[in-house]
Amino acid sequence: MPKMRAVDAIVQILEKEGATEAFGLPGAAINPLYSAMKDHGGIRHTLHRHVEGASHAADGYSRATGKIGLCLGTSGPAGTDMITGLYAAIADSIPMLCITGQAPTSVLHKEDFQAVDIESIAKPVTKYASTILEPGLVPGTFAKAFQIMRSSRPGPVLLDLPINVQMAEIDFDIDAYEPLPMDKPKATRGQAEKIVDLLLTGKKPLIIAGGGVINANASDKLVELAEELNIPVSPTLMGWGVIPDDHRLQAGMVGIQTHTKYGNATFLESDVVLGLGNRWANRHTGALDVYRAGRKFIHVDIEPTQIGRVFSPDLGITSDAAAAIDAILEVVRERKAAGALPDYSAWADSAAARKGTEHRKTNFDNIPIKPQRVYQEMNAAFDRDTTYVSTIGLSQIAGAQMLHVFGPRRWINAGQAGPLGWTGPAALGVVRGKPGKKVVALSGDYDFQFMIEELAVGAQFKLPYVHVVVNNSYLGLIRQSQRGFEMDYHVQLGFDNINSPETNGYGVDHVKVAEGLGCKAVRVEDPAKLADGFAEAQRLAEEFQVPVVVEVILEKVTNIAMGAALDAVNEFEDLALTAEDAPTALVPLGANVTVSA
């Protein structure tokens, strides 16, 4: 059996497990692992300016590719910096491996420099966290970590490595190492029959497709199922792209924040709902009495404790989404061949026709710019292969109401945790995972400022993408939520910038900051110039291979449609009256559409 340092074995294991994209920064306690990576050469590393940024980049890479991104750093402040990234990953079921370098085992109990019990800190936001105290445990613990990350509901893991454990010699043969099998529950034939039996009792059945379908790489199968049944599909925020927005059966997103009006209307018409790989998140359901009234629910999820967590379904099945869809498809095709499927053409047609109704107006010419116009111009400027990255705020909510997504893993969003600052570094990870593809990030000014230093990472490593920053110099979502308290308190970000009077009281000069960090930037203040601004940004990104910021100066106060229940969403702006009021809508206002199979 060959002898080698534990870190040399780790690098070989990472390569064999397919985890070869690392984000982080070296430090004294993790330098042995970096030396192994340098000697081996099989792990690509991106040096970040902040360890939290590295964790978000690893998260973004994992979401964009379905592979496992790596985040590296020391266990003290670097490890604690990773915690927000781990939280964002576990909240959305994203596999990611954080590796921290720890003080020697002999001083862990002596409050040594930068020694912290990162295992205990990380446990609530990981599927597994462990400080490896014996060198001989390294290969087995890493094998277990990869198995845990990939099994059942995916999620992140943190492994902590004391420096003496890293440096110790162990017996290890990579040819004898094999990844452990994944444990994923699979729906049985009998369960699939019960799902189909209940689904077909409805006259207006609807599929809610969640992020679990994308995690299972089952988007194509989901579309096949919808087409075989000829019933509409509504993606959740985390499932957006599972079926292209312009597919004849895509019914629109449902929710009290991120939604379309026609999506909510179609859901409220439905009578049986099949949830696949979703969580019934509260921003999706709103008031449960409205959401549940008059319809039956089937819930299929890989995690058994998710079923019944929010409400008890009429039928709950624990299964990986891909396996469940396979089983359901088999039953559906048999019944179709036997002529035993109901004809849902009229229901599918009504859902499609509804997509041409009740559009929100986007074609505003106001100066300062209204945000709705920004998303209209983004739809026109960026093609259907674009991958969008966003996290939280009015920018994300409005974007999800008005942008279009045409495939899985093209909407990358920290949905449940929503940490400010996530968007920029996550976009860098997405670019690493999708080289040569068009990546567009969307941030409000506050999200953008949280980790603005990460732009330098994109400049240094030539990671081009377009970052649209909608700047209203406000904490817009918090300001809107403060309306109920009749206050506008500590949410204003504007000030008179003595170095940049051209910012006109909006405060931070994002153009200068971006340029100072080695990137390019464009500021747009007139809606008529948005198209030129986006075109110039794409040209600059292509020419210089760096992130390009498009700062759009918005009106300071805009309230975006949202509410407490699906039938009580507050509209703060005018709805479209003509097709010209919403020119990039998927279906022109008033269009007569028929989609019958």
Long-range contacts (C-beta under 8 A, 24 or more apart in sequence): 1-171, 1-172, 1-173, 2-171, 2-172, 2-173, 3-169, 3-170, 3-171, 3-172, 4-169, 4-170, 4-172, 5-32, 5-36, 5-166, 5-167, 5-168, 5-169, 5-170, 6-135, 6-138, 6-161, 6-165, 6-166, 6-167, 6-168, 6-169, 6-170, 7-32, 7-33, 7-35, 7-36, 7-161, 7-166, 7-167, 8-36, 8-39, 8-40, 8-172, 9-138, 9-139, 9-170, 9-172, 9-174, 10-36, 10-99, 10-138, 10-142, 10-161, 10-166, 11-36, 11-37, 11-40, 11-42, 11-43, 12-40, 12-172, 12-174, 12-177, 13-139, 13-142, 13-143, 13-174, 13-177, 14-42, 14-43, 14-70, 14-142, 15-40, 15-42, 15-43, 16-174, 16-177, 16-179, 17-68, 17-142, 17-146, 17-179, 18-67, 18-68, 19-67, 19-68, 19-69, 19-70, 19-97, 19-146, 20-44, 21-46, 21-58, 21-61, 21-67, 21-69, 21-70, 21-432, 21-433, 22-46, 22-58, 22-69, 22-70, 22-71, 22-72, 23-48, 23-54, 23-55, 23-57, 23-58, 23-61, 23-69, 23-70, 23-71, 23-72, 23-428, 23-429, 23-432, 24-48, 24-51, 24-54, 24-70, 24-71, 24-72, 24-73, 24-78, 25-51, 25-54, 25-72, 25-73, 25-78, 26-72, 27-73, 27-74, 27-78, 27-101, 27-114, 28-74, 28-101, 28-163, 29-74, 29-75, 29-76, 29-100, 29-101, 29-102, 29-103, 29-114, 29-163, 30-72, 30-73, 30-74, 30-78, 30-99, 30-100, 30-101, 30-161, 30-166, 31-101, 32-101, 32-163, 32-166, 32-167, 33-72, 33-99, 33-101, 33-161, 33-166, 34-72, 43-70, 44-432, 45-72, 46-428, 46-432, 46-457, 46-461, 46-463, 47-457, 47-460, 47-461, 48-425, 48-454, 48-457, 49-453, 49-454, 49-456, 49-457, 50-81, 50-425, 50-451, 50-453, 50-454, 51-77, 51-78, 51-81, 51-82, 52-81, 52-82, 52-84, 52-85, 52-421, 52-425, 52-451, 53-421, 53-424, 53-425, 53-428, 53-451, 53-453, 53-454, 53-457, 54-82, 54-85, 54-425, 55-81, 55-82, 55-84, 55-85, 55-86, 55-88, 55-89, 55-96, 55-98, 56-84, 56-85, 56-88, 56-414, 56-419, 56-421, 56-422, 56-425, 56-426, 56-429, 56-451, 57-425, 57-426, 57-428, 57-429, 57-432, 57-454, 57-457, 58-85, 58-96, 58-97, 58-98, 58-429, 59-85, 59-88, 59-89, 59-94, 59-96, 59-414, 59-422, 59-426, 59-429, 60-389, 60-412, 60-425, 60-426, 60-427, 60-428, 60-429, 60-430, 60-433, 61-429, 61-430, 61-432, 61-433, 62-89, 62-94, 62-95, 62-96, 62-429, 62-433, 63-92, 63-94, 63-409, 63-412, 63-426, 63-429, 63-430, 64-387, 64-409, 64-412, 64-429, 64-430, 64-433, 64-434, 65-409, 65-433, 65-434, 66-215, 66-217, 66-409, 67-433, 68-95, 68-96, 68-97, 68-146, 68-149, 68-150, 69-96, 69-97, 69-429, 69-433, 70-96, 70-97, 70-98, 70-99, 71-96, 71-97, 71-98, 71-99, 72-98, 72-99, 72-100, 73-98, 73-100, 73-101, 74-100, 74-101, 74-102, 74-114, 75-100, 75-101, 75-102, 75-103, 75-114, 75-115, 75-116, 75-118, 75-160, 76-113, 76-114, 76-115, 76-116, 76-118, 77-114, 79-116, 79-118, 79-121, 79-122, 79-158, 79-160, 80-116, 80-118, 80-121, 82-122, 82-158, 83-121, 83-122, 83-125, 84-417, 84-419, 86-122, 86-125, 86-126, 86-156, 86-158, 87-125, 87-417, 87-419, 88-414, 88-417, 88-419, 88-422, 89-155, 89-156, 90-125, 90-126, 90-127, 90-155, 90-156, 91-414, 91-415, 91-416, 91-417, 92-211, 92-238, 92-414, 92-415, 92-416, 92-417, 93-153, 93-154, 93-155, 93-211, 93-212, 93-215, 94-154, 94-155, 94-156, 95-149, 95-150, 95-154, 95-155, 95-156, 95-157, 96-149, 96-156, 96-157, 97-145, 97-146, 97-149, 97-156, 97-157, 97-158, 97-159, 98-122, 98-126, 98-156, 98-157, 98-158, 98-159, 99-158, 99-159, 99-160, 99-161, 100-158, 100-159, 100-160, 100-161, 101-161, 101-163, 101-166, 102-131, 102-160, 102-161, 102-162, 102-163, 103-162, 103-163, 104-162, 104-163, 104-164, 105-133, 105-162, 105-164, 105-165, 106-164, 108-162, 118-158, 118-160, 119-158, 119-160, 122-158, 125-156, 126-155, 126-156, 126-157, 126-158, 127-155, 127-156, 127-157, 128-157, 128-158, 129-157, 129-158, 129-159, 129-160, 130-158, 130-159, 130-160, 131-160, 131-161, 131-162, 132-159, 132-160, 132-161, 132-162, 132-165, 133-162, 133-165, 134-165, 135-165, 135-168, 135-169, 135-170, 136-170, 138-165, 138-170, 139-170, 139-172, 139-177, 143-177, 143-179, 143-180, 144-180, 146-179, 146-180, 147-179, 147-180, 147-181, 147-182, 147-183, 150-182, 151-182, 151-183, 151-184, 152-183, 152-184, 152-185, 152-302, 152-303, 153-212, 153-301, 153-302, 153-303, 153-306, 154-215, 184-302, 184-320, 184-323, 185-302, 185-304, 185-318, 185-319, 185-320, 185-323, 186-319, 186-320, 186-323, 186-324, 186-327, 187-300, 187-317, 187-319, 187-323, 187-324, 187-327, 187-328, 188-327, 189-327, 189-330, 189-331, 191-317, 191-319, 191-327, 192-324, 192-327, 192-328, 192-330, 192-331, 193-331, 194-315, 194-317, 195-274, 195-298, 195-300, 195-315, 195-317, 195-324, 195-328, 195-331, 196-328, 196-331, 196-332, 196-335, 198-272, 198-296, 198-298, 198-314, 198-315, 199-229, 199-272, 199-274, 199-298, 200-335, 200-341, 200-342, 201-272, 201-296, 202-270, 202-271, 202-272, 202-295, 202-296, 203-271, 203-342, 203-347, 204-269, 204-270, 204-271, 204-272, 204-344, 204-347, 205-229, 205-231, 205-270, 205-271, 205-272, 205-273, 205-274, 205-344, 205-347, 206-231, 206-232, 206-233, 206-234, 206-251, 206-266, 206-267, 206-270, 206-272, 206-273, 206-274, 207-231, 207-232, 207-233, 207-234, 207-273, 207-274, 207-275, 207-276, 208-233, 208-234, 208-235, 208-236, 208-239, 208-254, 208-273, 208-274, 208-275, 208-276, 208-278, 209-233, 209-234, 209-235, 209-236, 209-239, 209-242, 209-243, 209-276, 209-277, 209-278, 210-235, 210-236, 210-238, 210-239, 210-275, 210-276, 210-277, 210-278, 210-279, 210-321, 211-236, 211-238, 211-239, 211-277, 211-278, 211-415, 212-239, 212-276, 212-277, 212-278, 212-301, 212-302, 212-320, 212-321, 213-239, 213-242, 213-276, 213-277, 213-321, 213-322, 213-325, 213-408, 214-238, 214-239, 214-241, 214-242, 214-277, 214-408, 214-409, 215-277, 215-321, 216-277, 216-302, 216-320, 216-321, 216-322, 216-323, 217-322, 217-408, 218-321, 218-322, 218-325, 219-243, 219-407, 219-408, 221-322, 221-325, 221-326, 221-329, 222-276, 222-321, 222-325, 223-247, 223-249, 224-325, 224-329, 225-325, 225-328, 225-329, 225-332, 227-597, 228-329, 228-332, 228-333, 228-336, 229-332, 229-341, 229-344, 230-343, 230-344, 230-345, 230-348, 230-596, 230-597, 231-344, 231-347, 231-348, 232-266, 232-347, 232-348, 232-351, 232-352, 234-263, 234-266, 234-267, 236-278, 236-279, 236-281, 236-284, 237-281, 237-283, 237-284, 237-400, 237-411, 237-413, 237-415, 238-278, 238-413, 238-415, 239-277, 239-278, 240-400, 240-405, 240-411, 240-413, 241-405, 241-406, 241-407, 241-408, 241-409, 241-410, 241-411, 242-408, 244-384, 244-405, 244-406, 244-407, 245-404, 245-405, 245-406, 245-586, 246-404, 246-406, 246-586, 248-348, 248-352, 248-595, 249-348, 249-351, 249-352, 249-595, 251-351, 251-354, 251-355, 252-354, 252-355, 253-400, 254-284, 254-566, 255-283, 255-284, 255-286, 255-566, 256-283, 256-284, 256-285, 256-286, 256-562, 256-563, 256-564, 256-565, 256-566, 256-569, 257-283, 257-397, 257-400, 257-560, 257-562, 258-283, 258-396, 258-397, 258-400, 258-401, 259-400, 259-401, 259-569, 260-355, 260-401, 261-357, 261-358, 261-359, 261-360, 261-569, 262-354, 262-355, 262-356, 262-357, 262-358, 264-566, 264-567, 264-569, 265-354, 265-357, 265-358, 266-350, 266-351, 266-354, 267-566, 268-566, 268-567, 269-350, 269-351, 270-295, 271-295, 271-296, 272-296, 272-297, 272-298, 273-297, 273-298, 274-298, 274-300, 275-299, 275-300, 275-301, 275-313, 276-300, 276-321, 276-324, 276-325, 277-301, 277-302, 277-321, 279-306, 279-309, 279-310, 279-416, 280-309, 280-310, 280-311, 281-310, 281-415, 281-416, 282-310, 285-310, 285-566, 286-563, 286-564, 286-565, 286-566, 286-568, 287-564, 287-565, 287-566, 287-568, 290-565, 290-566, 290-567, 290-568, 291-565, 291-566, 300-324, 345-596, 345-597, 346-596, 348-595, 348-596, 348-597, 349-593, 349-594, 349-595, 349-596, 352-587, 352-593, 352-594, 352-595, 353-592, 353-593, 353-594, 355-586, 355-587, 355-593, 356-585, 356-587, 356-588, 356-589, 356-590, 356-591, 356-592, 356-593, 357-589, 357-590, 358-575, 359-575, 359-576, 359-581, 359-582, 359-585, 359-589, 360-401, 360-402, 360-561, 360-571, 360-573, 360-575, 360-576, 360-582, 361-573, 361-574, 361-575, 361-576, 361-577, 361-581, 361-582, 362-402, 362-576, 362-581, 362-582, 362-583, 362-584, 362-585, 363-576, 363-580, 363-581, 363-582, 363-583, 364-527, 365-527, 365-528, 366-527, 366-555, 367-525, 367-526, 367-527, 368-525, 368-553, 368-554, 368-555, 368-556, 369-524, 369-525, 369-526, 369-527, 369-530, 369-552, 369-553, 369-554, 369-555, 370-527, 370-554, 370-555, 370-558, 370-573, 371-395, 371-398, 371-470, 371-472, 371-554, 371-558, 371-560, 372-398, 372-402, 372-573, 373-527, 373-530, 374-468, 374-470, 374-530, 374-552, 374-554, 375-399, 375-401, 375-402, 375-403, 376-402, 376-582, 376-583, 376-584, 377-527, 377-530, 377-531, 377-534, 378-403, 378-440, 378-442, 378-468, 378-534, 379-403, 379-404, 379-584, 380-531, 380-584, 381-530, 381-531, 381-534, 381-535, 381-538, 382-438, 382-440, 382-466, 382-534, 383-438, 385-410, 385-437, 385-438, 386-410, 386-438, 386-439, 386-440, 387-411, 387-412, 387-430, 387-434, 387-437, 387-438, 387-439, 387-440, 388-412, 388-440, 388-441, 388-442, 389-413, 389-423, 389-426, 389-427, 389-430, 389-439, 389-440, 389-441, 389-442, 389-465, 390-423, 390-441, 390-442, 390-443, 391-418, 391-419, 391-420, 391-422, 391-423, 391-426, 391-443, 391-447, 392-418, 392-419, 392-420, 392-422, 392-447, 392-477, 393-420, 393-443, 393-444, 393-446, 393-447, 393-476, 393-477, 394-444, 394-476, 394-477, 394-480, 394-558, 394-560, 395-442, 395-443, 395-444, 395-447, 395-470, 395-476, 396-442, 397-477, 397-560, 397-562, 398-560, 399-442, 401-560, 401-561, 403-442, 404-584, 404-586, 420-446, 420-447, 420-450, 421-447, 421-450, 421-451, 422-447, 422-451, 423-447, 423-448, 423-467, 424-448, 424-451, 424-452, 424-454, 424-455, 424-467, 424-547, 425-451, 425-454, 425-457, 427-465, 427-467, 427-547, 428-454, 428-457, 428-458, 428-461, 428-463, 428-465, 428-547, 430-465, 431-458, 431-463, 431-464, 431-465, 432-463, 438-465, 438-466, 438-538, 439-465, 439-466, 440-465, 440-466, 440-467, 440-468, 441-465, 441-466, 441-467, 441-468, 442-468, 442-470, 443-467, 443-468, 443-469, 443-470, 444-469, 444-470, 444-471, 444-472, 444-476, 444-477, 445-469, 445-470, 445-471, 445-472, 445-473, 445-493, 445-508, 445-510, 446-475, 446-493, 448-510, 448-549, 449-508, 452-510, 452-513, 452-514, 452-517, 453-517, 455-513, 455-514, 455-517, 455-518, 455-519, 455-547, 455-549, 456-517, 456-518, 456-519, 458-519, 458-546, 458-547, 459-517, 459-518, 459-519, 459-546, 459-547, 460-518, 462-545, 462-546, 463-545, 463-546, 463-547, 464-541, 464-542, 464-544, 464-545, 464-546, 464-547, 464-548, 465-541, 465-547, 465-548, 466-534, 466-537, 466-538, 466-541, 466-547, 466-548, 466-550, 467-547, 467-548, 467-549, 467-550, 468-534, 468-550, 468-552, 469-510, 469-549, 469-550, 469-551, 469-552, 470-552, 470-554, 471-506, 471-510, 471-551, 471-552, 471-553, 471-554, 472-554, 472-555, 472-556, 472-557, 472-558, 473-505, 473-506, 473-507, 473-556, 474-556, 474-557, 476-558, 476-560, 479-557, 480-559, 480-560, 480-562, 483-559, 494-556, 504-553, 506-553, 510-549, 510-551, 511-549, 511-551, 514-547, 514-549, 518-546, 519-546, 519-547, 519-548, 519-549, 520-544, 520-546, 520-547, 520-548, 520-549, 521-548, 521-549, 521-550, 521-551, 522-548, 522-549, 522-550, 522-551, 523-551, 523-553, 524-550, 524-551, 524-552, 524-553, 525-553
